[in-house]
Amino acid sequence: MCGIVGYLGQKPIVPVLLEGLKRLEYRGYDSAGIVTLSNGSVNLVKQAGKISNLEALLADRPINGSVGIAHTRWATHGVPNAENAHPHTDCRNKIALIHNGIIENYGVIKTELISKGHQFKTQTDTEALVHLIEEFYKSGLSFEEAVRAALTQVEGTYGIAAVCSDEPEVIVAARKGSPLVVGIGDGENFVASDVSAIINHTKQVSYLDDGEMVVVRRDGIEVKTISNQPVQKQVEEIAIDLERIEKGGYDHFMLKEIMEQPSTIQDAMRGRLLPEEGMAKFGGLHEVMEALLNVRRILITACGTSWHASLIGEYLLEEFVRIPVEVEYASEFRYRDPVIENNNALIVISQSGETADTLAALREAKRKGATVIGICNVVGSTIAREVHAGVYLHAGPEIGVASTKAFTSQVTLLTLLTLLLARHRNMSAAKGVEIVQEMMTLPGKVEKILGLREEIKKIAQIYHKSSNFLYLGRGYNFPVALEGALKLKEISYIHAEGYPAAEMKHGPIALIDDNMPVVFIATQDSTYDKIVSNIEEVRARRGRVIAIATEGDEEIKKRADHVIYIPHTKQMLTPILTIIPLQLLAYYIAILRGCDVDQPRNLAKSVTVE
């Protein structure tokens, strides 16, 4: 959600900033802009739409300089057009600012500044902040001091970077609730909202924490709190390679990431399975294991795809660990004042580790005394730094906005966590060994499903013009139905809903006719006979049935228009397999409809505002 990149050094400025913006495209945006400083002037170019539109405008209106900031905007306040695009400037065109987040009290600030003669040109909340900085700067403060003073007056969230033509060798950046990282080079330094923007130039970085501000100069960085207290920051090395954020020969990042899942599932398990003991281990949970083994209740909170993974985690933990589990939308968690006790544990799940609602839930649970565990993908993310303990997915960068490999990695980790706790509490070693042995076969079984791409593409060709889809599953595969429907909605813009199969006759059955494709997850498990009955109910109303079924099930062919077979596995592990054909089905339908699968409209990869 929005992207920030800033650079101060000797390289040609525009190519560095444009490259950074392009690596941030996956976060979702609707406009883009650049500011550079040269010869005491602020050079501003911004444009609505894709970065390619900005690039074309820059070809006609070239700018240069040795310091600059650039931004991709995801609209919150004001329509997505060139005027509302960042960067924003002050009345005197001396100060330029880019901002991720929301200034909640911008209306009050704007009214006061207008009364003092400031002229506003946009509908954005961000413009109020740049004029507020100007007001303090006019009073005689240095640029750094003016930014600091302004930030003490604003309420809300921000990740900002600002420059001033009077002090052309400085970028001032700050963070509260929206991620920022500082890249450290040789005679050059960077600031960005994501390491992917700067990985081609440096692997040495420092992550800002909430309430911190950095002054970036060519020869170094200085970090302080917003209240002006010095901070010693650790310099870390980025662990990912540039190749992992490239398409690798695939047409789209989404397809690449779907195809990576045999490897990412294996990586999620690597070093964490003890086959001979039927046990799992997590080095990252060592400090909280005693608390975990004694909790009376587990809460899991997440958003979107991570919420669907959480539901599977609930089923796993309750069945095998025999402990009460509740799954909450993070966006609702803190506002409904949930009952949290100090013998409770909260698991927060987020691919990016920066999801604003999930962070707020994390902090609320810590405040109330719960043990908080994080499951996320991005090393050094805010969630990873703020939880009591946690584990990484090791899935590598997920660039496609619609999450795929992160989902299967999350479910894999929740399965491992279940195995760990269950073996400590009530599961026999023999049962644990059985589960571990089956988990080790999953990457190969996913590989086999991926080999069905052409078959799934043919089904997509039949149904890509449909207006509605229904996804139905039971037990462990009910959350998979939700996730399958979400994937289709996200990237093809087809209305799709997921339901527990038994709930179909409590309302959704009214929608079924010969134009309605219904996707059933009908694997041979304890609910198989029931879901076959649900299929018959759809057939009786002339619905079109697409079934995800277990290899060898010939009976299902008699009841479904199309069958996609998956290898047999344990019931508890089926979601890791059943989601794969649903991801591919959504992908191919979206491609046939001409949709941008990597950057779907209105969506952002990392949602850093509430």
C-alpha positions in Angstrom: 0.0 0.0 0.0 1.8 3.1 -1.3 5.6 3.1 -1.8 8.4 5.4 -0.8 11.9 5.6 -2.2 14.5 8.3 -1.6 18.1 8.6 -2.7 21.1 10.9 -2.0 24.3 10.1 -3.9 26.2 10.5 -7.1 24.2 8.2 -9.5 21.8 9.7 -12.0 18.8 10.3 -9.8 15.8 9.6 -12.0 16.8 6.0 -13.0 17.5 5.1 -9.4 14.1 6.4 -8.2 12.2 4.9 -11.1 13.8 1.5 -10.6 12.8 1.7 -6.9 9.2 2.6 -7.7 8.9 -0.2 -10.2 10.0 -2.7 -7.5 7.3 -1.3 -5.3 4.5 -1.6 -7.9 3.3 -4.9 -6.3 2.2 -3.0 -3.2 -0.7 -1.4 -5.2 -1.1 2.2 -6.3 -3.0 4.5 -8.6 -0.5 7.4 -9.3 3.2 8.1 -9.0 5.5 11.1 -8.7 9.1 12.2 -8.3 10.8 15.3 -6.8 14.5 16.1 -7.2 16.5 19.1 -6.0 19.0 20.9 -8.2 20.4 24.5 -8.2 18.1 25.6 -5.3 14.9 24.4 -7.1 12.3 21.7 -6.4 11.7 19.7 -9.6 8.3 18.0 -9.5 6.8 15.5 -11.9 3.8 13.4 -11.1 1.1 11.5 -13.0 -2.0 9.4 -12.5 -2.0 5.7 -13.5 1.0 3.4 -13.9 4.6 4.2 -13.5 5.0 3.9 -17.2 2.8 7.1 -17.5 5.2 8.9 -15.2 8.2 7.6 -17.2 6.7 8.9 -20.4 6.1 12.3 -18.8 9.7 12.4 -17.6 10.9 11.7 -21.1 9.2 15.0 -22.2 10.1 16.9 -19.0 13.5 15.6 -17.9 14.7 16.5 -14.4 18.0 15.9 -12.6 19.7 16.3 -9.3 21.7 14.3 -6.7 18.9 14.0 -4.1 15.3 13.1 -4.6 12.2 11.3 -3.3 9.6 9.3 -5.2 6.2 7.8 -4.4 3.4 5.5 -5.5 0.1 6.4 -4.1 -2.9 4.3 -3.1 -5.8 6.8 -2.8 -7.4 7.4 0.6 -8.2 11.1 0.7 -9.0 12.5 -2.8 -9.5 10.8 -6.1 -6.6 9.2 -7.9 -5.4 11.9 -10.2 -2.2 13.8 -11.0 -3.1 16.6 -8.7 -3.5 14.4 -5.6 -0.5 12.3 -6.4 2.6 12.6 -4.2 5.0 14.4 -3.7 3.2 17.4 -2.3 4.9 20.8 -1.9 4.4 23.9 0.3 3.3 27.4 -0.7 6.8 28.5 -1.5 7.8 25.4 -3.4 10.7 24.8 -1.1 9.6 21.7 0.7 8.4 18.4 -0.8 6.9 15.5 1.1 5.8 11.9 0.4 3.7 10.1 2.9 2.2 6.6 3.5 -0.6 6.4 6.1 -3.4 8.7 7.2 -3.2 12.0 9.1 -6.4 11.7 11.1 -6.6 15.4 12.3 -5.7 16.9 8.9 -9.0 18.8 8.8 -8.2 20.8 12.0 -4.7 21.4 10.8 -5.8 22.5 7.4 -8.4 24.9 8.7 -5.9 26.6 11.0 -3.3 26.9 8.2 -5.8 28.3 5.8 -6.5 31.0 8.4 -2.8 31.8 8.3 -2.8 32.3 4.6 -1.7 28.8 3.3 -3.1 27.8 0.0 -4.1 24.2 -0.6 -4.1 22.6 -4.0 -5.3 19.0 -3.4 -7.9 17.0 -1.5 -5.3 14.9 0.4 -4.6 14.7 4.1 -0.9 14.7 3.3 -0.8 18.3 2.0 -1.8 19.5 5.5 1.5 18.0 6.8 3.8 19.7 4.3 2.2 23.1 5.0 2.5 22.5 8.7 6.2 21.8 8.2 6.4 25.0 6.2 4.8 27.0 9.0 7.4 25.8 11.5 10.2 26.3 9.0 9.2 29.9 8.4 9.5 30.5 12.2 13.3 30.0 12.0 13.7 26.3 12.8 16.0 24.1 10.7 14.4 21.8 8.3 15.0 18.8 10.6 13.5 20.7 13.5 10.5 21.9 11.5 9.7 18.3 10.5 10.0 17.1 14.1 7.8 20.0 15.4 5.2 19.2 12.8 5.1 15.5 13.6 4.3 16.3 17.3 1.1 18.0 16.1 -0.3 15.2 13.9 -2.5 12.3 14.8 -2.6 9.1 12.8 -0.1 7.0 11.0 2.8 7.9 8.7 5.9 6.9 7.0 7.3 10.1 5.4 10.3 11.3 3.5 10.8 15.1 2.9 13.4 17.3 1.2 14.0 21.1 1.2 15.7 23.1 -1.5 17.4 25.3 1.2 19.1 22.2 2.6 19.7 20.1 -0.6 22.0 17.5 1.0 19.5 16.1 3.4 16.5 13.7 3.3 14.4 13.7 6.6 12.3 10.6 7.1 10.1 9.4 10.0 7.8 6.5 10.9 4.8 5.9 13.0 2.8 2.8 12.0 4.0 2.7 8.4 7.2 0.8 7.6 10.5 2.6 6.6 14.0 1.2 6.0 17.2 3.1 5.5 19.7 1.7 3.0 23.4 2.4 3.7 25.8 2.6 0.8 29.3 3.9 0.0 28.9 7.7 -0.5 25.2 7.2 -1.0 22.2 6.4 1.1 18.6 5.4 0.6 15.3 5.4 2.3 12.4 3.2 1.3 9.2 1.6 2.5 10.4 -1.8 1.4 13.8 -3.3 0.9 12.9 -4.5 -2.6 13.2 -0.9 -3.8 16.9 -0.6 -2.9 18.2 -4.2 -3.0 19.9 -3.6 -6.3 22.1 -0.9 -4.7 22.8 -2.1 -1.1 22.1 -4.9 1.3 23.0 -3.0 4.4 19.9 -1.6 6.1 18.5 -0.3 9.3 14.8 -0.6 10.1 13.1 2.4 11.7 10.8 1.7 14.7 7.6 3.7 15.5 8.4 7.2 16.8 11.8 7.4 15.1 13.2 9.9 12.6 16.3 9.7 10.5 18.3 12.4 8.8 19.9 10.9 5.7 23.1 12.5 4.3 25.5 11.4 1.7 28.1 10.4 4.3 25.9 8.8 6.9 22.6 8.7 8.8 21.5 10.0 12.1 18.5 8.4 13.9 16.6 10.1 16.8 13.2 9.8 18.3 10.6 12.3 17.4 11.3 13.8 20.8 14.9 14.3 19.8 16.6 11.5 21.7 19.5 9.8 20.0 19.0 6.1 18.9 21.7 3.6 18.1 20.4 1.4 15.2 21.6 -2.0 14.3 22.7 -2.4 10.7 21.4 -5.6 9.2 22.1 -7.4 5.9 19.2 -8.2 3.6 18.9 -11.9 3.2 17.0 -12.1 -0.1 18.6 -12.0 -3.6 17.5 -9.8 -6.5 16.6 -12.9 -8.5 13.9 -13.8 -6.0 11.9 -10.6 -6.8 12.1 -11.1 -10.6 9.6 -13.1 -12.7 12.1 -15.8 -13.6 10.7 -16.4 -17.1 7.0 -16.5 -16.0 4.4 -14.2 -17.5 3.3 -13.1 -14.1 4.5 -13.0 -10.5 1.3 -14.8 -9.4 2.0 -17.8 -11.6 5.6 -17.9 -10.6 4.6 -17.9 -6.9 1.9 -20.6 -7.4 4.6 -22.7 -9.1 7.1 -22.1 -6.3 4.9 -23.8 -3.7 6.6 -27.2 -3.7 9.8 -25.4 -2.7 8.1 -22.9 -0.3 6.2 -25.6 1.6 9.5 -27.6 1.8 11.3 -24.4 3.1 8.6 -23.9 5.7 9.3 -27.4 7.1 13.0 -27.3 6.6 14.9 -27.9 9.9 11.6 -27.9 11.8 10.6 -31.6 11.5 12.0 -34.4 13.6 10.9 -37.5 11.7 12.1 -40.1 14.1 10.4 -38.4 17.1 7.2 -37.4 15.2 7.9 -33.9 16.5 8.3 -30.4 15.2 10.6 -27.7 16.6 10.8 -23.9 16.3 13.9 -22.1 17.5 12.0 -18.9 17.5 9.5 -20.1 20.1 12.1 -21.4 22.6 11.6 -18.4 25.0 7.8 -18.8 25.2 7.4 -22.6 25.1 6.6 -22.9 28.8 3.9 -20.2 28.5 2.5 -21.8 25.3 2.3 -25.2 27.0 0.3 -23.7 29.9 -2.1 -21.4 28.1 -5.8 -21.9 28.7 -6.9 -20.4 25.4 -5.4 -19.4 22.1 -6.6 -16.5 19.9 -5.6 -16.1 16.3 -6.0 -12.8 14.5 -5.3 -11.8 10.9 -6.8 -10.3 7.8 -7.8 -11.6 4.3 -6.0 -14.7 3.2 -4.1 -14.9 6.5 -7.5 -15.0 8.2 -8.5 -18.0 6.1 -5.2 -19.8 7.1 -6.1 -18.9 10.8 -9.4 -20.8 10.5 -7.5 -23.9 9.4 -5.2 -23.3 12.4 -8.3 -23.2 14.7 -9.5 -26.6 13.4 -6.0 -28.1 13.8 -5.3 -26.9 17.3 -8.7 -27.8 18.7 -8.7 -31.2 17.2 -5.2 -32.3 18.1 -4.2 -30.0 21.1 -7.7 -30.0 22.6 -7.5 -26.3 23.6 -10.1 -23.6 22.9 -9.2 -21.4 19.9 -10.9 -18.3 18.6 -10.1 -16.6 15.3 -10.8 -12.9 15.0 -10.6 -10.4 12.2 -7.8 -8.1 13.2 -9.8 -5.1 12.1 -12.5 -6.0 14.7 -10.3 -7.3 17.4 -9.3 -4.2 19.4 -12.6 -2.3 18.9 -14.8 -4.9 20.5 -12.7 -5.1 23.7 -12.2 -8.8 23.6 -11.6 -10.8 26.8 -7.9 -11.4 27.1 -6.2 -12.9 30.1 -2.6 -13.4 31.0 -2.9 -17.1 30.6 -4.0 -16.6 26.9 -1.8 -16.6 23.8 -2.4 -14.6 20.7 -1.1 -15.7 17.3 -0.9 -12.9 14.8 -0.5 -13.9 11.1 0.6 -11.5 8.4 2.5 -12.1 5.2 4.0 -8.6 5.2 4.4 -8.2 9.0 3.2 -4.6 8.6 -0.6 -5.0 8.4 -2.0 -2.1 10.4 -5.0 -3.8 11.9 -3.0 -6.9 12.9 -0.4 -4.7 14.5 -3.0 -2.9 16.5 -4.4 -6.3 17.7 -0.9 -7.4 18.7 -0.3 -4.3 20.8 -3.7 -4.6 22.5 -3.1 -8.2 23.5 0.4 -7.4 24.8 -1.1 -4.5 26.9 -3.5 -7.0 28.4 -0.8 -9.5 29.3 -1.2 -12.2 26.7 1.8 -14.1 25.2 2.0 -12.9 21.6 3.4 -15.0 18.8 4.0 -13.9 15.2 3.8 -15.8 12.0 5.0 -13.6 9.1 7.1 -13.7 6.0 9.2 -10.5 6.0 12.3 -10.5 8.0 12.7 -7.3 10.1 9.0 -6.4 9.7 7.3 -4.6 12.6 5.3 -7.6 13.7 8.5 -9.7 13.8 10.1 -7.1 16.0 7.2 -6.5 18.4 5.9 -10.0 19.2 7.3 -11.9 22.2 8.4 -14.7 19.8 7.7 -15.8 16.3 8.5 -17.8 13.2 9.1 -16.9 9.6 7.5 -18.5 6.6 10.7 -18.5 4.6 8.6 -18.2 1.5 10.7 -15.5 -0.1 9.2 -12.3 -1.4 5.6 -12.5 -2.5 5.1 -9.9 -5.2 1.7 -10.8 -6.6 -1.0 -8.9 -4.6 -3.2 -12.0 -4.4 -1.4 -14.2 -1.9 -0.7 -17.8 -2.9 2.5 -19.3 -1.6 2.2 -17.4 1.7 -1.1 -19.1 2.4 0.2 -22.6 2.0 3.3 -21.7 4.0 1.1 -20.3 6.8 -1.0 -23.4 6.9 2.2 -25.5 6.9 3.5 -23.6 9.9 0.2 -23.9 11.8 0.3 -27.6 11.2 3.8 -27.8 12.6 2.8 -25.7 15.6 -0.1 -28.1 16.2 2.2 -31.0 16.0 4.6 -29.4 18.5 1.9 -28.6 21.1 0.0 -31.9 20.6 3.1 -34.0 21.1 3.8 -32.2 24.3 0.3 -32.7 25.6 -1.5 -35.8 24.4 -0.4 -37.1 21.0 1.5 -40.4 20.8 4.9 -40.6 19.2 3.5 -43.1 16.6 0.8 -40.7 15.6 3.3 -37.9 15.3 5.6 -40.0 13.1 2.7 -40.8 10.9 1.9 -37.1 10.4 5.5 -36.1 9.9 6.0 -38.7 7.2 2.9 -37.6 5.4 3.9 -33.9 5.6 7.2 -34.8 4.0 5.3 -36.0 0.9 3.4 -32.8 0.4 5.9 -30.9 -1.9 5.8 -33.8 -4.3 2.0 -34.0 -4.3 1.7 -30.2 -4.9 4.1 -30.7 -7.8 1.8 -33.3 -9.2 -1.2 -31.0 -9.0 0.7 -28.2 -10.7 1.1 -30.6 -13.6 -2.7 -30.3 -14.2 -2.4 -26.6 -15.4 -3.6 -27.3 -18.9 -6.6 -29.3 -17.7 -7.5 -26.4 -15.3 -7.0 -23.9 -18.0 -9.6 -25.7 -20.2 -12.1 -25.4 -17.4 -11.3 -21.7 -17.1 -12.1 -21.2 -20.8 -15.6 -22.6 -20.2 -16.4 -20.4 -17.2 -14.4 -17.2 -17.6 -17.4 -15.2 -18.7 -19.5 -16.2 -15.7 -20.7 -13.5 -13.4 -21.0 -15.5 -10.2 -19.3 -18.5 -8.6 -20.1 -20.4 -5.4 -17.4 -22.3 -3.5 -18.4 -25.0 -1.0 -16.5 -27.1 1.4 -16.8 -28.8 4.8 -14.5 -29.1 7.8 -10.9 -28.3 7.0 -11.9 -27.4 3.4 -14.5 -24.8 4.4 -11.7 -22.1 4.8 -10.3 -23.3 1.5 -13.6 -22.5 -0.1 -13.4 -19.0 1.4 -9.9 -18.6 0.1 -10.7 -20.0 -3.4 -13.6 -17.5 -3.7 -11.4 -14.6 -2.5 -8.7 -15.4 -5.1 -11.3 -15.3 -7.9 -12.8 -12.0 -6.6 -9.4 -10.4 -6.2 -8.0 -11.0 -9.6 -10.9 -11.6 -12.0 -13.5 -9.3 -10.5 -16.1 -12.0 -10.7 -18.5 -12.1 -7.7 -17.7 -15.3 -5.7 -18.7 -16.5 -2.3 -17.4 -19.3 -0.1 -19.7 -21.2 2.2 -19.8 -24.3 4.4 -21.5 -26.8 2.1 -24.3 -27.5 4.5 -25.2 -23.8 4.6 -26.0 -23.7 0.9 -29.6 -24.6 1.6 -29.9 -21.8 4.1 -29.9 -19.1 1.5 -27.4 -19.5 -1.3 -29.3 -22.3 -3.0 -31.7 -19.6 -4.3 -28.9 -18.4 -6.6 -28.3 -21.7 -8.3 -29.4 -22.1 -11.9 -27.8 -23.4 -15.1 -25.6 -20.3 -15.3 -24.1 -20.8 -11.8 -20.7 -22.6 -11.6 -20.4 -24.3 -8.1 -16.9 -25.4 -7.0 -17.1 -28.3 -4.5 -14.1 -29.4 -2.5 -15.1 -33.1 -2.3 -12.2 -35.1 -1.1 -12.6 -38.5 0.5 -12.7 -37.6 4.2 -15.1 -37.9 7.1 -17.6 -35.4 5.4 -17.5 -37.0 1.9 -21.0 -38.6 2.0 -22.5 -35.3 3.2 -20.9 -33.2 0.5 -21.9 -35.7 -2.2 -25.5 -35.0 -1.1 -24.9 -31.3 -1.4 -23.6 -31.9 -5.0 -26.9 -33.7 -5.8 -28.8 -30.7 -4.5 -27.0 -28.4 -6.9 -27.4 -30.9 -9.8 -31.1 -31.0 -9.2 -31.2 -27.2 -9.8 -29.1 -27.5 -13.0 -26.0 -25.9 -11.4 -22.7 -26.6 -13.1 -20.4 -28.6 -10.7 -16.6 -28.4 -10.6 -15.3 -30.9 -8.1 -11.9 -31.1 -6.4 -11.7 -34.8 -5.6 -9.3 -37.5 -4.4 -7.5 -39.6 -7.0 -9.3 -42.8 -7.7 -12.7 -41.5 -6.9 -14.7 -42.6 -9.9 -18.1 -42.0 -8.4 -17.6 -38.2 -8.4 -17.4 -38.2 -12.2 -21.0 -39.3 -12.3 -22.1 -36.2 -10.4 -19.8 -33.4 -11.6 -19.4 -31.6 -14.9 -15.6 -31.4 -14.3 -13.3 -33.1 -11.8 -9.8 -32.0 -10.8 -8.1 -34.8 -9.0 -5.6 -34.3 -6.2 -3.4 -37.0 -4.4 -4.7 -38.6 -1.3 -3.4 -37.2 2.0 -4.5 -37.0 5.6 -7.7 -35.0 6.2 -5.8 -32.4 8.3 -3.4 -31.7 5.5 -5.9 -31.5 2.6 -6.1 -27.7 2.6 -2.4 -27.5 1.4 -3.4 -29.6 -1.7 -7.0 -28.5 -2.4 -6.1 -24.8 -2.6 -3.6 -25.3 -5.5 -6.2 -26.0 -8.2 -8.3 -23.1 -7.0 -5.4 -20.7 -7.3 -4.8 -21.9 -10.8 -8.4 -21.7 -11.7 -8.6 -18.1 -10.6 -5.4 -17.2 -12.4 -6.5 -18.6 -15.7 -10.0 -17.1 -15.5 -8.4 -13.7 -14.8 -6.0 -14.0 -17.7 -8.8 -15.0 -20.1 -10.8 -11.9 -18.9 -7.8 -9.7 -19.6 -7.2 -8.7 -16.0 -4.0 -7.5 -14.4 -3.4 -10.5 -12.1 -0.3 -9.1 -10.3 -1.8 -5.7 -9.6 -5.6 -6.0 -9.3 -7.6 -2.8 -9.2 -8.1 -1.1 -5.8 -6.0 -3.6 -4.0 -2.7 -3.2 -2.1 -0.2 -5.9 -1.0 0.6 -4.5 2.4 -2.4 -2.7 4.0 -0.8 -0.2 6.4 -3.9 1.9 7.1 -7.0 0.9 9.0 
